Amino acid sequence: MAQNFHSNSQLPSDISTAITRTAKPSSEFYSLFSEEEVIGIIHALEIRREIPLKYSYKG
């Protein structure tokens, strides 16, 4: 028997309300990554919502 997904959801009834999160990197972040890398990270976060693994070697 199919269940109505939305009937059990704890989301607000107005789904159009966006949840916004803002992260502010430390000054150490900017000292570890070049400007080109920072732009790449920002782009990946905007598009894929993840930081590419190729940057993990920098900690």
LOGUBA-474656 format. One line per field, with one value per residue (C-alpha): x, y, z; residue in three letters. Coordinates in Angstrom, 2 decimals. Layout:
px = [X ...]
py = [Y ...]
pz = [Z ...]
r = [ALA ...]
This chain:
px = [0.00 1.44 2.06 1.70 5.25 4.17 1.73 4.60 7.01 8.17 8.91 6.94 3.87 5.42 8.20 9.13 10.81 14.52 16.93 20.11 23.41 26.46 29.96 32.88 36.31 39.11 42.13 44.08 41.87 43.01 46.64 46.40 44.63 45.50 42.94 42.28 41.67 39.32 37.29 37.20 35.98 33.29 32.13 31.97 30.01 27.50 27.02 27.59 27.40 30.68 34.39 36.35 38.57 41.60 41.80 41.74 45.53 45.78 43.77]
py = [0.00 3.36 5.92 9.65 10.91 14.43 13.35 12.14 14.92 17.33 20.03 23.26 23.41 26.25 24.37 27.51 28.90 28.53 27.58 29.57 28.75 30.94 29.74 32.07 30.52 31.33 33.35 30.06 28.82 31.68 31.08 27.37 27.76 29.88 32.29 29.85 27.01 29.14 29.98 26.26 25.34 28.02 26.86 23.21 24.16 26.16 23.47 20.13 21.18 19.45 20.20 18.21 15.46 16.85 19.51 17.03 16.67 20.21 19.27]
pz = [0.00 -1.02 1.68 1.25 1.87 2.73 5.43 7.63 6.73 9.41 6.85 7.10 4.93 2.90 1.09 -0.86 2.27 1.60 4.35 3.93 5.54 5.40 6.14 6.64 6.13 8.52 7.46 7.48 4.62 2.42 3.30 2.36 -0.99 -4.00 -5.46 -8.32 -5.86 -3.76 -6.87 -7.77 -4.28 -4.34 -7.77 -6.64 -3.53 -5.57 -8.22 -6.48 -2.81 -2.05 -1.85 -4.46 -3.04 -4.84 -2.10 0.81 0.81 2.15 5.21]
r = [MET ALA GLN ASN PHE HIS SER ASN SER GLN LEU PRO SER ASP ILE SER THR ALA ILE THR ARG THR ALA LYS PRO SER SER GLU PHE TYR SER LEU PHE SER GLU GLU GLU VAL ILE GLY ILE ILE HIS ALA LEU GLU ILE ARG ARG GLU ILE PRO LEU LYS TYR SER TYR LYS GLY]
